Amino acid sequence: MFGLETGIAALFILCVLAVCVFEFANGFHDTANAVATVIYTGSLKPTYAIVWSGLWNFIGLFLSSFWGYKVAMGIVSLLPLNDLVLLSTGESVSLVLGILLSGIMWNLGTWYFGIPCSSSHTLIGSILGGGVVFLLIHGGAGPNWVKASEIGLSLLISPLIGFSVTILLMYILRRIIKTKKQIFKEPELGNRPPTWIRAILITTCTLVSFFHGNNDGQKGIGLMLIILITFMPIQFALNSEFDSAKSLESLNKIELALTRENKTDLLMNVNETKAHLEKYQLTKDDSIVPAADRKKTIVELRTSISKLNKKLSSELKNPTAMDSKENAEIIKSEVAYLKNDIEYSPKWVTIMIALCLGLGTMIGWKRIAITIGEKIGKRHMTYAEGATAELTAAATIGLSSGFGLPVSTTHVLSSGVAGAMTASKGVKNLQPDTIKSIAIAWILTLPVTMILAGGFYYILQLLLK
């Protein structure tokens, strides 16, 4: 398989299966976020709701290939891949499996007890825990703390957005809708809501499912890319459609534009990347070059392109950084091309993760749905509460995907439901025990998954040496 020896191929298959299990668990753990409102308002029967949600989770991830894999690349950038791929296969596998085992264990544990918990939070904690132990054992770069802080901030702020924006939407609805007061009433058991309300609720359920697939599914893609690059950097560190001649042409155009702008420091980065590219061109077809040297050359080229893209993108964010608009547009266009060299996902990976997420969505949804639908508030959810919570969640997740930030669907929607309930009858309308359980899980997720992943990695790397 992919030219791997039998033992290494077996470890590769084990890692791929672990990613599939994680994404499958992510699907049924987070499904309730989309379907709870349509089920508890009588808009859709449970069977139809979970199949519909699963379908749109699949579509959301599958279509992400058309607008890029920013979230997936955020996950990949958390680990020091340059150091990781140069280690033995046993070391690399130990780290990847440690991260996945931690994520799967925490996801299944919180699901079993019906506690809405973030798969994103779980994954980030696991990656950081494994990365810290990797740093302690091997030194080197360690986890990408800058990216981790960006993701951590998004995970911290998103529940606050879910809570506050939903309260605001509820207030606006009450001000705008003077008639059709049934939207603010509890649904009557066994009765379907009016057609217009049902259409709104199904639409918001669809949007949450779509954006959940687009955001959470990319985390699975990120994990798969880590595995592929770790096991087979020669084949997967660069896009399979990578064209060194065209990439060199892009670098030359960037170099010319920067020369006109007299950007000496950035020119040094361009020259460094060109040197790595020229080295790659000299060794890619040379059968005499040892595989280890080719692997190192490819990984260094990937790292160099990534660093250059980040520095150029950062420079372009300043509207006064370039004297000429034409030069800025040239650089922007060529950076977009170079990103395709490293920010990609093989089609089979996208389809496989989308299937795991979509199928997982159709199983095991009930435990979390009961918590969201029955245990956050002290009474049944109204149509307005369900619609505003879902709308807030969909908008927040969609924007986060656009910025390339993993965000917690669970936290956003749970806090949205809490905000909607609070907007109706104040904080007294919430069930304190449920809110406390969710808050404790939110606080514990990061440290527990870090410890679990670090511990699993340490034990596995001793066994697989």
C-alpha positions as CSV (number, residue, x, y, z in Angstrom):
1,M,0.0,0.0,0.0
2,F,1.5,3.3,-1.2
3,G,4.9,1.5,-1.3
4,L,4.9,1.0,2.5
5,E,6.4,-2.1,4.2
6,T,3.8,-4.5,5.7
7,G,4.3,-3.5,9.3
8,I,4.3,0.2,8.5
9,A,1.2,-0.2,6.3
10,A,-0.6,-1.9,9.2
11,L,0.2,1.1,11.5
12,F,-1.0,3.4,8.7
13,I,-4.3,1.6,8.4
14,L,-4.7,1.7,12.2
15,C,-4.2,5.5,12.2
16,V,-6.6,6.0,9.3
17,L,-9.3,3.9,11.1
18,A,-8.7,5.9,14.3
19,V,-9.4,9.1,12.3
20,C,-12.6,7.6,10.9
21,V,-13.7,6.6,14.4
22,F,-13.0,10.1,15.7
23,E,-15.0,11.7,12.9
24,F,-17.8,9.2,13.2
25,A,-18.0,9.9,16.9
26,N,-17.9,13.6,16.1
27,G,-20.9,13.1,13.9
28,F,-23.2,11.4,16.4
29,H,-21.9,13.5,19.3
30,D,-22.7,16.8,17.5
31,T,-25.7,15.8,15.5
32,A,-28.0,16.8,18.3
33,N,-26.9,20.4,17.8
34,A,-28.7,20.5,14.5
35,V,-31.7,18.2,15.0
36,A,-32.7,19.0,18.6
37,T,-34.7,22.1,17.7
38,V,-36.6,20.6,14.7
39,I,-37.4,17.5,16.7
40,Y,-38.5,19.3,19.9
41,T,-40.7,21.7,18.0
42,G,-42.3,19.0,16.0
43,S,-41.0,20.3,12.6
44,L,-39.5,17.0,11.6
45,K,-39.7,13.4,12.9
46,P,-36.4,12.2,14.4
47,T,-35.7,9.7,11.6
48,Y,-36.2,12.3,8.9
49,A,-34.2,14.9,10.9
50,I,-31.1,12.8,11.4
51,V,-31.0,11.6,7.8
52,W,-31.5,15.2,6.6
53,S,-28.8,16.5,9.0
54,G,-26.4,13.7,8.0
55,L,-26.8,14.5,4.3
56,W,-26.1,18.2,4.8
57,N,-23.1,17.4,7.0
58,F,-21.7,15.4,4.1
59,I,-22.5,18.1,1.6
60,G,-21.0,20.8,3.8
61,L,-17.6,19.0,4.0
62,F,-17.6,17.8,0.4
63,L,-18.2,21.4,-1.0
64,S,-15.4,22.8,1.2
65,S,-13.0,21.7,-1.5
66,F,-14.3,24.6,-3.7
67,W,-13.4,27.4,-1.2
68,G,-10.3,25.9,0.5
69,Y,-9.3,24.0,3.6
70,K,-8.4,26.8,6.1
71,V,-9.7,25.0,9.1
72,A,-7.9,21.7,8.2
73,M,-4.6,23.7,7.7
74,G,-5.1,25.3,11.1
75,I,-5.2,21.8,12.6
76,V,-2.1,20.7,10.6
77,S,-0.1,23.8,11.7
78,L,-0.6,23.0,15.4
79,L,2.1,20.3,15.2
80,P,5.7,20.7,14.3
81,L,5.4,18.5,11.2
82,N,9.0,19.4,10.0
83,D,10.4,17.7,13.2
84,L,7.8,14.9,13.3
85,V,8.4,13.5,9.8
86,L,12.1,13.2,10.4
87,L,11.6,10.8,13.4
88,S,11.1,7.1,13.2
89,T,7.7,5.7,12.1
90,G,7.1,4.4,15.6
91,E,7.6,7.8,17.2
92,S,5.3,9.5,14.6
93,V,2.6,6.8,15.0
94,S,2.8,7.1,18.8
95,L,2.0,10.8,18.7
96,V,-0.8,10.5,16.2
97,L,-2.5,7.6,17.9
98,G,-2.1,9.3,21.3
99,I,-4.0,12.3,20.0
100,L,-6.7,10.3,18.4
101,L,-7.2,7.9,21.4
102,S,-7.6,10.9,23.7
103,G,-10.1,12.6,21.5
104,I,-12.2,9.5,21.0
105,M,-12.2,8.6,24.7
106,W,-13.4,12.1,25.8
107,N,-16.0,12.3,23.0
108,L,-17.5,8.9,23.9
109,G,-17.4,9.6,27.6
110,T,-19.2,12.9,27.4
111,W,-21.7,11.5,24.9
112,Y,-22.5,8.5,27.2
113,F,-23.4,10.9,30.0
114,G,-25.4,13.1,27.6
115,I,-23.1,16.2,28.2
116,P,-22.8,18.6,25.2
117,C,-19.1,18.9,24.8
118,S,-17.0,20.4,22.0
119,S,-15.2,18.0,19.6
120,S,-13.1,21.0,18.6
121,H,-12.1,21.7,22.2
122,T,-11.3,18.0,22.6
123,L,-9.1,17.8,19.5
124,I,-7.2,21.0,20.2
125,G,-6.4,19.8,23.8
126,S,-5.3,16.4,22.5
127,I,-3.0,17.9,19.9
128,L,-1.5,20.4,22.4
129,G,-1.0,17.6,25.0
130,G,0.8,15.4,22.5
131,G,2.8,18.3,21.2
132,V,4.0,19.3,24.7
133,V,5.2,15.8,25.5
134,F,6.9,15.7,22.1
135,L,8.7,18.9,22.9
136,L,9.8,17.5,26.3
137,I,11.2,14.3,24.8
138,H,12.7,15.6,21.5
139,G,13.0,19.4,21.9
140,G,12.5,21.4,18.7
141,A,9.6,23.7,17.9
142,G,6.9,22.1,19.9
143,P,3.2,23.0,19.4
144,N,2.3,26.2,17.4
145,W,1.3,28.3,20.4
146,V,0.4,31.3,18.2
147,K,-2.1,29.3,16.2
148,A,-3.3,27.6,19.4
149,S,-4.0,31.0,21.0
150,E,-6.0,32.1,18.0
151,I,-8.1,28.9,18.1
152,G,-8.4,29.1,21.9
153,L,-9.7,32.6,21.6
154,S,-12.3,31.5,19.1
155,L,-13.4,28.6,21.3
156,L,-13.7,31.1,24.3
157,I,-15.6,33.8,22.5
158,S,-18.0,31.7,20.4
159,P,-20.2,30.6,23.3
160,L,-20.5,34.2,24.5
161,I,-21.5,35.2,20.9
162,G,-24.0,32.3,20.9
163,F,-25.6,33.4,24.2
164,S,-25.7,37.2,23.6
165,V,-26.6,37.3,19.9
166,T,-29.5,34.9,20.5
167,I,-30.8,37.2,23.2
168,L,-30.6,40.1,20.8
169,L,-32.4,38.1,18.1
170,M,-35.2,37.2,20.5
171,Y,-35.6,40.8,21.4
172,I,-35.7,41.9,17.8
173,L,-38.3,39.2,17.0
174,R,-40.6,40.3,19.8
175,R,-40.4,43.9,18.5
176,I,-41.0,43.0,14.9
177,I,-43.6,40.3,15.1
178,K,-46.8,41.8,16.5
179,T,-49.1,39.1,15.1
180,K,-48.7,35.3,14.9
181,K,-47.8,35.1,18.6
182,Q,-47.7,31.3,18.3
183,I,-44.0,31.5,17.5
184,F,-43.3,32.4,21.1
185,K,-45.6,29.7,22.6
186,E,-44.6,26.1,23.5
187,P,-45.6,23.6,20.8
188,E,-48.6,21.5,21.5
189,L,-47.7,17.8,21.8
190,G,-48.3,15.9,18.6
191,N,-49.1,19.0,16.5
192,R,-46.9,20.3,13.7
193,P,-46.0,24.0,13.7
194,P,-47.5,26.3,11.0
195,T,-45.9,25.9,7.6
196,W,-43.9,29.1,7.7
197,I,-42.5,28.4,11.1
198,R,-41.6,24.8,10.1
199,A,-39.8,26.1,7.0
200,I,-37.7,28.5,9.1
201,L,-36.8,25.7,11.5
202,I,-35.9,23.2,8.8
203,T,-33.8,25.9,7.1
204,T,-31.8,26.7,10.2
205,C,-31.3,23.0,10.9
206,T,-30.0,22.6,7.4
207,L,-27.6,25.6,7.8
208,V,-26.2,24.3,11.1
209,S,-25.7,20.8,9.6
210,F,-24.0,22.3,6.5
211,F,-21.7,24.6,8.4
212,H,-21.0,21.9,11.0
213,G,-19.8,19.6,8.2
214,N,-17.8,22.3,6.6
215,N,-16.0,23.2,9.9
216,D,-15.9,20.0,12.0
217,G,-15.3,17.8,9.0
218,Q,-12.2,19.8,8.1
219,K,-10.7,18.8,11.5
220,G,-10.9,15.2,10.3
221,I,-9.2,16.2,7.0
222,G,-6.5,18.0,9.0
223,L,-5.8,14.8,11.1
224,M,-5.7,12.7,7.9
225,L,-3.2,15.1,6.3
226,I,-1.0,14.9,9.4
227,I,-1.0,11.1,9.0
228,L,-0.4,11.1,5.3
229,I,2.5,13.6,5.6
230,T,3.9,11.8,8.5
231,F,3.9,8.4,6.8
232,M,4.5,9.4,3.2
233,P,5.9,13.0,3.0
234,I,7.3,12.4,-0.5
235,Q,3.8,11.7,-1.9
236,F,1.7,14.0,0.3
237,A,3.7,16.9,1.7
238,L,3.0,18.8,-1.6
239,N,-0.1,18.8,-3.7
240,S,-0.1,15.9,-6.2
241,E,-0.6,18.5,-8.9
242,F,2.4,20.5,-7.7
243,D,4.3,22.0,-10.7
244,S,7.8,23.2,-9.7
245,A,8.2,25.3,-12.9
246,K,4.9,27.2,-12.3
247,S,5.7,27.7,-8.6
248,L,9.1,29.1,-9.6
249,E,7.4,31.4,-12.0
250,S,5.1,32.6,-9.2
251,L,8.1,33.2,-6.9
252,N,9.8,35.2,-9.7
253,K,6.7,37.4,-10.1
254,I,6.6,38.0,-6.3
255,E,10.3,38.8,-6.3
256,L,9.9,41.4,-9.1
257,A,7.0,43.1,-7.3
258,L,8.9,43.2,-4.0
259,T,11.9,44.6,-5.7
260,R,9.8,47.4,-7.0
261,E,8.5,48.0,-3.5
262,N,12.1,47.7,-2.0
263,K,11.0,45.1,0.5
264,T,14.4,43.7,1.3
265,D,13.4,41.5,4.3
266,L,10.6,39.8,2.3
267,L,13.0,39.3,-0.7
268,M,15.2,37.3,1.6
269,N,12.3,34.9,2.3
270,V,11.5,34.6,-1.4
271,N,15.2,33.8,-2.1
272,E,15.2,31.2,0.6
273,T,12.1,29.5,-0.8
274,K,13.6,29.6,-4.3
275,A,16.7,27.9,-3.0
276,H,14.6,25.1,-1.5
277,L,12.6,24.8,-4.7
278,E,15.8,24.5,-6.8
279,K,17.1,21.8,-4.5
280,Y,13.8,20.0,-4.9
281,Q,14.0,20.2,-8.7
282,L,17.5,18.7,-8.6
283,T,16.6,15.8,-6.4
284,K,13.0,14.9,-7.4
285,D,13.9,12.6,-10.3
286,D,17.3,11.5,-9.1
287,S,17.0,7.8,-8.1
288,I,20.5,7.9,-6.5
289,V,19.4,10.4,-3.8
290,P,18.4,8.5,-0.6
291,A,14.7,8.5,0.3
292,A,15.5,10.2,3.7
293,D,17.2,13.1,1.9
294,R,14.3,13.5,-0.6
295,K,11.9,13.5,2.3
296,K,13.8,16.2,4.1
297,T,14.0,18.3,1.0
298,I,10.3,18.1,0.3
299,V,9.3,18.9,3.9
300,E,11.7,21.9,4.0
301,L,10.2,23.2,0.8
302,R,6.7,22.8,2.2
303,T,7.7,24.6,5.4
304,S,9.4,27.4,3.4
305,I,6.4,28.0,1.2
306,S,4.2,28.1,4.3
307,K,6.3,30.7,6.1
308,L,6.6,32.8,3.0
309,N,2.8,32.8,2.4
310,K,2.2,33.8,6.0
311,K,4.6,36.7,5.9
312,L,3.3,38.0,2.6
313,S,-0.3,37.6,3.6
314,S,0.4,39.5,6.8
315,E,2.1,42.2,4.8
316,L,-0.9,42.5,2.5
317,K,-3.3,43.1,5.4
318,N,-1.8,46.5,5.9
319,P,-3.4,48.7,3.2
320,T,-0.4,51.1,3.2
321,A,2.3,48.4,3.1
322,M,2.6,48.6,-0.7
323,D,3.1,51.8,-2.7
324,S,1.6,50.3,-5.8
325,K,-1.8,48.6,-5.9
326,E,-0.7,46.7,-9.0
327,N,2.3,45.1,-7.1
328,A,0.0,44.2,-4.2
329,E,-2.5,42.5,-6.6
330,I,0.4,40.5,-8.2
331,I,1.6,39.3,-4.8
332,K,-1.9,38.4,-3.7
333,S,-2.6,36.4,-6.8
334,E,0.7,34.5,-6.7
335,V,0.3,33.8,-2.9
336,A,-3.1,32.2,-3.7
337,Y,-1.4,30.0,-6.3
338,L,1.4,29.0,-3.9
339,K,-1.1,28.1,-1.2
340,N,-2.5,25.4,-3.5
341,D,0.9,23.7,-3.3
342,I,0.4,22.9,0.4
343,E,-3.2,23.6,1.3
344,Y,-5.1,20.8,-0.3
345,S,-6.8,17.5,0.4
346,P,-6.9,14.5,-1.8
347,K,-10.4,13.9,-3.1
348,W,-10.6,10.4,-1.5
349,V,-9.8,11.9,1.9
350,T,-12.5,14.5,1.6
351,I,-15.1,11.8,0.6
352,M,-14.0,9.4,3.3
353,I,-14.2,11.9,6.1
354,A,-17.5,13.3,4.7
355,L,-19.0,9.7,4.8
356,C,-17.8,9.1,8.3
357,L,-19.2,12.4,9.5
358,G,-22.5,11.9,7.7
359,L,-23.0,8.3,8.8
360,G,-22.0,9.2,12.4
361,T,-24.6,11.9,12.3
362,M,-27.3,9.3,11.8
363,I,-26.4,7.3,14.9
364,G,-26.4,8.0,18.6
365,W,-27.9,11.5,18.5
366,K,-30.5,11.0,21.2
367,R,-28.5,11.4,24.4
368,I,-27.2,14.9,23.6
369,A,-30.5,15.9,21.9
370,I,-32.4,15.2,25.1
371,T,-30.0,17.4,27.1
372,I,-30.4,20.3,24.6
373,G,-34.1,19.9,24.1
374,E,-35.2,19.2,27.6
375,K,-32.6,19.9,30.2
376,I,-31.1,23.3,29.5
377,G,-34.4,25.2,30.0
378,K,-37.1,24.4,32.6
379,R,-39.8,24.1,30.0
380,H,-40.3,23.1,26.4
381,M,-38.5,25.0,23.7
382,T,-40.6,27.5,21.7
383,Y,-40.4,27.9,17.9
384,A,-38.7,31.3,18.3
385,E,-36.1,29.9,20.7
386,G,-35.2,27.0,18.5
387,A,-35.0,29.2,15.3
388,T,-32.9,32.0,16.9
389,A,-30.4,29.5,18.5
390,E,-29.9,27.6,15.3
391,L,-29.6,30.8,13.2
392,T,-26.9,32.2,15.6
393,A,-25.0,28.9,15.5
394,A,-25.1,28.6,11.7
395,A,-23.9,32.2,11.3
396,T,-21.1,31.8,13.9
397,I,-19.8,28.5,12.5
398,G,-20.0,29.8,8.9
399,L,-18.0,32.9,9.7
400,S,-15.4,30.9,11.7
401,S,-14.9,28.6,8.7
402,G,-14.3,31.6,6.5
403,F,-11.5,32.8,8.9
404,G,-10.1,29.3,9.1
405,L,-10.9,28.9,12.8
406,P,-12.2,25.6,14.3
407,V,-15.2,26.5,16.4
408,S,-17.4,24.5,18.7
409,T,-20.9,23.8,17.3
410,T,-21.9,22.3,20.6
411,H,-20.8,25.3,22.7
412,V,-22.3,27.8,20.3
413,L,-25.7,26.1,20.0
414,S,-25.9,25.1,23.7
415,S,-25.2,28.7,24.7
416,G,-27.7,29.9,22.1
417,V,-30.4,27.7,23.5
418,A,-29.5,29.1,27.0
419,G,-29.6,32.6,25.7
420,A,-33.0,32.1,24.1
421,M,-34.4,30.6,27.3
422,T,-33.0,33.5,29.3
423,A,-34.4,36.1,26.8
424,S,-37.9,34.6,27.4
425,K,-38.1,34.4,31.2
426,G,-34.7,35.3,32.6
427,V,-31.9,33.2,34.1
428,K,-34.5,31.5,36.4
429,N,-35.7,29.7,33.2
430,L,-32.5,27.7,33.1
431,Q,-31.8,24.4,34.8
432,P,-28.7,25.0,37.0
433,D,-27.6,21.4,37.2
434,T,-27.4,21.1,33.4
435,I,-25.6,24.4,33.0
436,K,-23.2,23.4,35.7
437,S,-22.4,20.1,34.0
438,I,-21.8,21.8,30.6
439,A,-19.6,24.4,32.2
440,I,-17.6,21.8,34.1
441,A,-17.1,19.8,30.9
442,W,-16.0,23.0,29.1
443,I,-13.4,23.7,31.8
444,L,-12.1,20.2,32.1
445,T,-11.9,19.3,28.4
446,L,-8.6,21.1,27.7
447,P,-6.6,19.9,30.7
448,V,-8.0,16.3,30.6
449,T,-7.4,15.8,26.9
450,M,-3.9,17.3,27.1
451,I,-3.1,14.8,30.0
452,L,-4.7,11.9,28.2
453,A,-3.0,12.6,24.8
454,G,0.4,13.2,26.4
455,G,0.1,10.1,28.5
456,F,-1.0,7.9,25.6
457,Y,1.9,9.3,23.4
458,Y,4.5,8.7,26.1
459,I,3.4,5.0,26.7
460,L,3.0,4.3,23.0
461,Q,6.4,5.7,22.0
462,L,8.0,3.3,24.6
463,L,6.1,0.3,23.2
464,L,6.7,1.2,19.5
465,K,10.5,2.0,19.7
